[in-house]
Amino acid sequence: MISRIDHVSIAVNDYDKAVVFFQKLLGAVPGASGKDNGIHYLWHVLSAGDLSRIELISPTEKGSFLDGFLAERRDGGVHHITFETPDIKATKNHLDEVGIPYFGYQDTREQWKELFIHPKIAFGILIQIAEFNPDDYLANSEKFTTGDKWVVENRDDQTSLTFSHPGGGKFHIELNKAETEQLIADLKKV
């Protein structure tokens, strides 16, 4: 039902200050972003390290769905945690079967399907469960754009392996000469 945690969403009043903190000071890489004029907020996905992700969300004007949340937290705070699912309809059916209430079920948009579990049910945290393609929300520098699953490079007596990550993006490992030889031997056994 759940593939993985995709991101932690942080609601902030001062979007520009938050971007400086996470991107400029901590080195997070900016990914997809957007604005929803209907509920008056903007969002921006940032990735860090092994493709851990955060999402900054911030109101764009009064009347945002974030107003109440941010009124209680001057600088902001964790708004929700998003879990990825391969099938939102199967997830909905499972929640119905086990009696876990949810709200905001939406399966009409091809790119993003979702539902939410209220913090009163989920031990104090808003849970978002969504079906989507994780690569759609990452910067090109953080993913393979060619459809490759791996790249092998030699660097200063080391082998650099870069793999496509199942949660979107790519990850790197460095192997010394002995490790490279062992990997080749292991692959030959398959």
C-alpha positions as CSV (number, residue, x, y, z in Angstrom):
1,M,0.0,0.0,0.0
2,I,2.8,2.5,0.9
3,S,6.0,2.6,-1.1
4,R,7.9,5.1,1.0
5,I,7.9,8.5,2.6
6,D,8.3,11.0,-0.2
7,H,8.6,14.3,1.7
8,V,7.9,16.4,4.8
9,S,6.0,19.5,4.1
10,I,6.8,22.6,6.0
11,A,4.4,25.6,6.2
12,V,6.2,28.9,6.4
13,N,5.1,32.6,6.6
14,D,8.3,33.9,5.2
15,Y,8.9,31.9,2.0
16,D,12.0,33.8,0.9
17,K,13.7,33.4,4.3
18,A,12.9,29.6,4.2
19,V,14.4,29.2,0.7
20,V,17.6,30.9,1.8
21,F,17.8,28.7,4.9
22,F,17.2,25.4,3.1
23,Q,18.7,26.1,-0.3
24,K,21.6,28.6,0.3
25,L,22.7,27.6,3.8
26,L,21.9,23.9,3.9
27,G,22.5,23.1,0.1
28,A,19.1,21.7,-0.8
29,V,18.5,21.5,-4.6
30,P,15.4,23.3,-5.9
31,G,12.9,21.1,-7.8
32,A,9.4,21.6,-9.0
33,S,7.3,24.5,-7.7
34,G,3.9,25.9,-8.3
35,K,1.1,28.1,-7.1
36,D,-2.6,27.3,-6.5
37,N,-4.6,30.5,-6.8
38,G,-7.8,28.7,-5.7
39,I,-6.6,28.0,-2.2
40,H,-4.0,30.8,-2.1
41,Y,-0.6,29.1,-1.6
42,L,2.6,28.2,-3.3
43,W,4.7,25.1,-3.0
44,H,8.3,24.3,-3.7
45,V,10.0,20.9,-3.5
46,L,13.7,20.8,-2.4
47,S,15.9,17.7,-2.3
48,A,19.0,17.0,-0.2
49,G,21.6,14.4,0.1
50,D,20.3,11.0,-0.8
51,L,17.2,12.6,-2.2
52,S,15.5,13.2,1.0
53,R,12.9,15.9,0.2
54,I,11.1,18.7,1.9
55,E,8.3,20.8,0.5
56,L,7.9,24.4,1.4
57,I,4.3,25.7,1.4
58,S,3.4,29.3,2.0
59,P,0.3,31.4,1.7
60,T,0.1,33.9,-1.2
61,E,-2.7,36.0,0.3
62,K,-5.3,36.1,3.0
63,G,-7.8,33.3,2.8
64,S,-5.2,30.5,2.3
65,F,-5.9,27.1,3.8
66,L,-2.7,27.7,5.7
67,D,-3.9,30.7,7.7
68,G,-5.2,28.8,10.7
69,F,-2.1,26.6,10.9
70,L,0.3,29.5,10.6
71,A,-1.7,31.6,13.1
72,E,-0.7,29.1,15.8
73,R,2.9,28.9,14.7
74,R,4.6,32.3,14.0
75,D,7.5,31.0,12.0
76,G,5.8,27.9,10.6
77,G,6.2,24.2,11.2
78,V,5.7,20.7,9.9
79,H,2.4,20.7,8.1
80,H,2.2,17.1,6.8
81,I,4.1,14.0,5.8
82,T,3.5,12.6,2.3
83,F,3.6,8.9,1.7
84,E,3.8,7.6,-1.9
85,T,1.5,4.8,-3.0
86,P,1.5,3.0,-6.4
87,D,-2.3,2.9,-6.4
88,I,-4.4,5.5,-4.7
89,K,-7.7,3.6,-5.3
90,A,-6.3,0.4,-3.7
91,T,-5.1,2.6,-0.7
92,K,-8.6,4.2,-0.4
93,N,-10.2,0.7,-0.5
94,H,-7.8,-0.6,2.2
95,L,-8.5,2.4,4.5
96,D,-12.3,1.8,4.0
97,E,-11.8,-1.9,4.8
98,V,-9.9,-1.3,8.0
99,G,-12.1,1.7,9.1
100,I,-9.6,4.5,8.9
101,P,-11.4,7.8,8.0
102,Y,-9.8,10.0,5.4
103,F,-10.7,13.2,3.5
104,G,-9.8,15.1,0.3
105,Y,-9.8,12.0,-1.9
106,Q,-8.9,13.1,-5.5
107,D,-8.2,10.7,-8.3
108,T,-9.1,12.8,-11.4
109,R,-5.8,14.4,-12.1
110,E,-3.4,12.1,-14.0
111,Q,-0.2,13.6,-12.5
112,W,-1.2,13.7,-8.8
113,K,-3.9,11.6,-6.9
114,E,-4.2,12.0,-3.2
115,L,-6.1,11.6,0.1
116,F,-5.5,12.8,3.6
117,I,-5.7,11.3,7.1
118,H,-6.6,13.8,9.8
119,P,-4.1,14.4,12.7
120,K,-6.7,13.3,15.2
121,I,-6.5,9.9,13.7
122,A,-2.8,9.9,12.9
123,F,-1.2,10.7,16.2
124,G,-1.0,14.4,15.7
125,I,0.3,14.7,12.2
126,L,-1.6,15.3,9.0
127,I,-0.8,12.4,6.6
128,Q,-1.1,12.8,2.8
129,I,-1.0,9.7,0.7
130,A,-0.4,10.3,-3.0
131,E,0.1,8.5,-6.3
132,F,2.5,10.2,-8.6
133,N,5.8,10.0,-10.5
134,P,8.5,11.2,-8.1
135,D,10.9,12.3,-11.0
136,D,8.3,14.9,-12.1
137,Y,9.1,16.9,-9.0
138,L,12.9,16.9,-9.1
139,A,15.4,19.2,-10.8
140,N,17.0,17.6,-13.9
141,S,20.4,17.6,-12.1
142,E,18.9,15.2,-9.6
143,K,17.6,12.6,-12.0
144,F,18.4,10.7,-15.2
145,T,16.7,12.4,-18.1
146,T,17.7,9.8,-20.7
147,G,15.9,6.8,-19.2
148,D,19.2,5.2,-18.0
149,K,19.2,3.0,-14.9
150,W,22.9,3.4,-14.2
151,V,26.1,5.1,-15.2
152,V,29.7,3.9,-14.5
153,E,32.7,6.2,-14.5
154,N,36.3,5.9,-13.5
155,R,37.6,8.6,-11.2
156,D,41.1,8.7,-9.8
157,D,41.6,5.0,-9.1
158,Q,37.9,4.7,-8.0
159,T,34.8,3.5,-9.8
160,S,31.8,5.8,-9.5
161,L,28.4,4.2,-9.9
162,T,25.3,6.2,-10.3
163,F,21.9,4.4,-10.2
164,S,18.3,5.4,-10.8
165,H,16.6,5.6,-7.4
166,P,13.2,3.8,-7.1
167,G,11.9,6.9,-5.3
168,G,12.9,9.2,-8.1
169,G,16.2,10.8,-8.9
170,K,19.6,9.0,-8.7
171,F,22.2,8.0,-6.1
172,H,26.0,7.6,-6.2
173,I,28.4,5.2,-4.6
174,E,32.2,5.1,-5.0
175,L,34.1,1.8,-5.0
176,N,37.9,1.3,-4.7
177,K,39.7,-1.1,-7.0
178,A,39.2,-4.2,-4.8
179,E,35.5,-3.4,-4.4
180,T,35.1,-2.9,-8.1
181,E,36.7,-6.3,-8.9
182,Q,34.5,-8.0,-6.3
183,L,31.4,-6.4,-7.8
184,I,32.4,-7.6,-11.3
185,A,33.0,-11.1,-10.0
186,D,29.6,-11.1,-8.2
187,L,27.9,-9.9,-11.4
188,K,29.5,-12.7,-13.4
189,K,27.9,-15.3,-11.0
190,V,24.4,-14.1,-11.8
